[in-house]
């Protein structure tokens, strides 16, 4: 339970930082497949799944509450340093993904599919790069779209839910709310309901789809995931470089590679 609590705290960071996918972090930790399988078969083994997910989700909530303000501070003052750390973490798990394809299917990565999904990620990055809108009073339709997009970002490795919120102009709106959870009032909760409902319904559908793809088309699914994972680096790159930044990238790459290779 302690291990899952720690994993949850790490995954919670992926709920906050733009460009960092919770699915990628779960992949680095080696628990992505298990999470998808357990969620898809939740009622069949209810007690064990509760024991597995309770500390995991608890860690995510703790992470969001504790680190939202810290992440806001780091994004404003140490963007280069934190960006290169996560670039290293992401790059470090790619060899593991490639190796998994070989081990499970006895085939090599589908480079065409990887390039295709990388290109999709690149297009999303260009769109996000040219979208600086910030919405402070979203309507129901925007919240429904945000719930669907955020579900994709939390489940599909390499697609950042936070980046999708930035694209929709809702990132600062959401981050300011989760950074101050004790200031929530009834009107904000009602405003959030379309997002929550959309997120839950979308997550159920996407989880079932991913579970099917992992079981029936593992090579293609992981090849596509690798493309999205690599494209997620575009969203994080701070467009500046220094010796400390490169050292932090190298160190985080080694840590990620070591953890994911176990």
C-alpha positions as CSV (number, residue, x, y, z in Angstrom):
1,X,0.0,0.0,0.0
2,X,2.9,2.4,0.8
3,X,4.4,1.7,-2.7
4,X,1.1,2.5,-4.4
5,X,0.7,5.7,-2.3
6,X,4.2,6.8,-3.5
7,X,3.3,5.9,-7.0
8,X,0.1,8.0,-6.7
9,X,2.0,11.0,-5.5
10,X,4.3,10.7,-8.5
11,X,1.3,10.3,-10.9
12,X,-0.4,13.3,-9.3
13,X,2.4,15.5,-10.7
14,X,1.3,14.4,-14.2
15,X,-2.1,15.9,-13.4
16,X,-0.6,19.3,-12.9
17,X,2.4,20.0,-15.2
18,X,1.6,20.8,-18.8
19,X,3.1,18.4,-21.3
20,X,3.6,15.6,-18.7
21,X,1.3,12.7,-19.3
22,X,0.0,10.7,-16.3
23,X,0.1,7.7,-18.7
24,X,3.8,8.2,-19.4
25,X,4.5,8.4,-15.7
26,X,2.6,5.2,-15.1
27,X,4.6,3.6,-17.9
28,X,7.8,4.7,-16.3
29,X,6.7,3.2,-13.0
30,X,5.8,-0.1,-14.9
31,X,2.1,0.0,-13.7
32,X,0.3,1.3,-16.8
33,X,-0.9,-2.1,-18.1
34,X,-2.0,-3.2,-14.6
35,X,-4.0,0.0,-14.1
36,X,-5.8,-0.4,-17.4
37,X,-6.5,-4.1,-16.7
38,X,-7.8,-3.4,-13.2
39,X,-10.0,-0.5,-14.2
40,X,-11.5,-2.5,-17.0
41,X,-12.2,-5.5,-14.7
42,X,-13.0,-3.5,-11.6
43,X,-16.2,-5.3,-10.4
44,X,-14.8,-8.8,-11.1
45,X,-12.2,-8.5,-8.3
46,X,-13.7,-5.6,-6.4
47,X,-11.9,-6.1,-3.0
48,X,-8.4,-6.5,-4.5
49,X,-8.9,-3.6,-6.9
50,X,-10.0,-1.3,-4.0
51,X,-6.9,-2.2,-2.1
52,X,-4.8,-1.4,-5.1
53,X,-6.5,1.8,-6.1
54,X,-7.3,3.4,-2.7
55,X,-3.7,4.3,-1.9
56,X,-3.0,5.1,-5.5
57,X,-5.8,7.7,-5.8
58,X,-5.1,8.9,-2.3
59,X,-1.5,9.7,-3.4
60,X,-2.8,11.5,-6.5
61,X,-5.1,13.7,-4.4
62,X,-2.3,14.4,-1.8
63,X,0.1,15.3,-4.7
64,X,-2.4,17.7,-6.3
65,X,-3.1,19.5,-3.0
66,X,0.5,19.6,-1.8
67,X,2.3,20.4,-5.0
68,X,-0.1,22.6,-7.1
69,X,1.3,25.8,-5.6
70,X,4.9,24.5,-5.7
71,X,4.4,23.6,-9.4
72,X,3.0,27.1,-10.1
73,X,6.1,28.6,-8.4
74,X,8.5,26.3,-10.3
75,X,6.8,27.0,-13.7
76,X,7.2,30.7,-13.0
77,X,10.8,30.7,-11.7
78,X,12.5,27.4,-12.7
79,X,10.9,26.4,-15.9
80,X,14.0,25.3,-17.7
81,X,15.2,23.1,-14.8
82,X,11.9,21.3,-14.2
83,X,11.3,20.9,-18.0
84,X,14.6,19.1,-18.6
85,X,14.0,16.8,-15.7
86,X,10.7,15.6,-17.2
87,X,12.2,15.4,-20.7
88,X,14.8,13.0,-19.2
89,X,12.1,11.0,-17.4
90,X,10.1,10.6,-20.6
91,X,13.1,9.7,-22.8
92,X,14.3,7.2,-20.3
93,X,11.1,5.0,-20.6
94,X,11.2,4.8,-24.4
95,X,13.8,1.9,-24.5
96,X,11.5,0.0,-22.1
97,X,8.5,0.4,-24.4
98,X,10.5,-0.7,-27.5
99,X,11.8,-3.7,-25.5
100,X,8.2,-4.6,-24.4
101,X,7.1,-4.9,-28.0
102,X,9.9,-7.3,-28.7
103,X,9.3,-9.4,-25.6
104,X,5.5,-9.7,-26.0
105,X,5.2,-10.0,-29.7
106,X,8.6,-11.1,-30.9
107,X,8.4,-8.3,-33.5
108,X,10.1,-4.9,-33.8
109,X,8.4,-1.6,-33.4
110,X,6.1,-0.4,-36.2
111,X,8.0,2.7,-37.1
112,X,5.4,4.0,-39.6
113,X,2.7,4.0,-36.8
114,X,5.2,5.6,-34.4
115,X,5.9,8.4,-36.9
116,X,2.2,8.9,-37.6
117,X,1.3,9.4,-33.9
118,X,4.4,11.6,-33.4
119,X,3.1,13.7,-36.3
120,X,-0.3,13.9,-34.6
121,X,1.4,15.1,-31.4
122,X,3.4,17.6,-33.4
123,X,0.2,19.1,-34.9
124,X,-1.3,19.4,-31.5
125,X,1.8,21.1,-30.3
126,X,1.7,23.7,-33.1
127,X,-2.0,24.3,-32.3
128,X,-1.2,24.7,-28.6
129,X,1.8,27.0,-29.4
130,X,-0.5,29.4,-31.2
131,X,-3.2,29.4,-28.7
132,X,-2.7,31.7,-25.8
133,X,-6.4,32.2,-24.8
134,X,-7.3,32.0,-21.2
135,X,-11.0,31.5,-20.3
136,X,-12.0,32.5,-16.8
137,X,-15.7,31.7,-17.1
138,X,-16.2,28.5,-19.2
139,X,-19.7,27.4,-20.4
140,X,-21.1,23.9,-20.1
141,X,-20.1,22.9,-23.6
142,X,-16.4,23.9,-22.9
143,X,-16.5,21.9,-19.6
144,X,-17.8,18.8,-21.4
145,X,-15.1,19.1,-24.1
146,X,-12.5,19.6,-21.3
147,X,-13.6,16.5,-19.5
148,X,-13.3,14.4,-22.6
149,X,-9.9,15.8,-23.5
150,X,-8.6,15.5,-20.0
151,X,-9.7,11.8,-19.9
152,X,-7.7,11.2,-23.1
153,X,-4.7,12.9,-21.5
154,X,-4.8,11.0,-18.3
155,X,-5.2,7.5,-19.9
156,X,-3.3,7.6,-23.2
157,X,0.5,7.8,-22.5
158,X,2.2,10.7,-24.2
159,X,-0.9,12.9,-24.5
160,X,-1.0,15.5,-21.8
161,X,-4.3,16.4,-20.2
162,X,-2.8,19.7,-19.0
163,X,-1.7,20.5,-22.6
164,X,-5.2,19.9,-23.8
165,X,-6.5,22.3,-21.1
166,X,-4.0,24.9,-22.3
167,X,-5.2,24.3,-25.9
168,X,-8.8,24.9,-24.6
169,X,-7.7,28.0,-22.7
170,X,-8.7,26.4,-19.4
171,X,-5.3,25.4,-17.8
172,X,-4.9,28.4,-15.5
173,X,-8.6,28.3,-14.6
174,X,-8.3,24.7,-13.4
175,X,-4.8,25.1,-11.8
176,X,-6.0,28.1,-9.7
177,X,-8.9,26.1,-8.4
178,X,-7.0,22.9,-7.5
179,X,-4.3,24.9,-5.9
180,X,-6.9,26.4,-3.5
181,X,-9.3,23.4,-2.8
182,X,-10.5,24.9,0.5
183,X,-11.8,27.9,-1.2
184,X,-14.3,26.0,-3.3
185,X,-17.9,27.1,-3.0
186,X,-21.2,25.6,-4.2
187,X,-21.3,27.6,-7.5
188,X,-17.8,26.4,-8.5
189,X,-18.8,22.7,-7.7
190,X,-21.9,23.1,-9.9
191,X,-19.8,24.6,-12.6
192,X,-17.4,21.6,-12.4
193,X,-20.2,18.9,-12.7
194,X,-20.3,18.8,-16.5
195,X,-16.5,18.3,-16.5
196,X,-16.6,15.5,-13.9
197,X,-19.5,13.7,-15.7
198,X,-17.8,14.0,-19.1
199,X,-14.5,12.8,-17.6
200,X,-16.0,9.7,-16.0
201,X,-18.0,8.6,-19.0
202,X,-15.1,9.3,-21.4
203,X,-12.6,7.5,-19.1
204,X,-14.8,4.4,-19.0
205,X,-15.0,4.2,-22.8
206,X,-11.3,5.0,-23.4
207,X,-10.2,2.4,-20.8
208,X,-12.2,-0.3,-22.4
209,X,-10.8,0.6,-25.8
210,X,-7.2,0.7,-24.6
211,X,-7.6,-2.6,-22.8
212,X,-8.9,-4.2,-26.0
213,X,-6.0,-2.8,-28.0
214,X,-3.4,-4.0,-25.5
215,X,-4.9,-7.5,-25.6
216,X,-5.5,-7.8,-29.4
217,X,-3.0,-5.3,-31.0
218,X,-0.2,-4.9,-28.5
219,X,2.5,-4.1,-31.1
220,X,0.5,-1.5,-32.9
221,X,-0.8,0.0,-29.6
222,X,2.7,0.4,-28.1
223,X,4.1,1.6,-31.3
224,X,1.5,4.4,-31.3
225,X,2.1,5.1,-27.7
226,X,5.8,5.6,-28.3
227,X,5.0,8.2,-31.0
228,X,2.8,10.1,-28.6
229,X,5.4,9.8,-25.8
230,X,8.1,11.3,-28.0
231,X,5.9,14.1,-29.2
232,X,5.1,15.0,-25.6
233,X,8.6,16.3,-25.2
234,X,7.7,19.1,-27.6
235,X,5.1,20.4,-25.1
236,X,7.8,20.5,-22.3
237,X,10.8,21.9,-24.1
238,X,11.5,25.4,-22.7
239,X,13.4,26.7,-25.8
240,X,16.5,27.4,-23.8
241,X,19.5,25.4,-22.7
242,X,22.2,25.4,-20.0
243,X,24.8,23.0,-18.5
244,X,22.6,22.5,-15.4
245,X,19.6,21.8,-17.6
246,X,21.5,19.2,-19.6
247,X,22.9,17.6,-16.4
248,X,19.4,17.4,-15.0
249,X,18.1,15.8,-18.2
250,X,20.9,13.2,-18.2
251,X,20.4,12.4,-14.5
252,X,16.6,12.0,-14.8
253,X,17.1,9.9,-18.0
254,X,19.3,7.5,-16.1
255,X,16.8,7.3,-13.2
256,X,13.9,6.7,-15.5
257,X,15.8,4.2,-17.6
258,X,16.9,2.3,-14.5
259,X,13.4,2.2,-13.0
260,X,11.6,1.2,-16.2
261,X,14.1,-1.5,-17.0
262,X,13.6,-3.4,-13.7
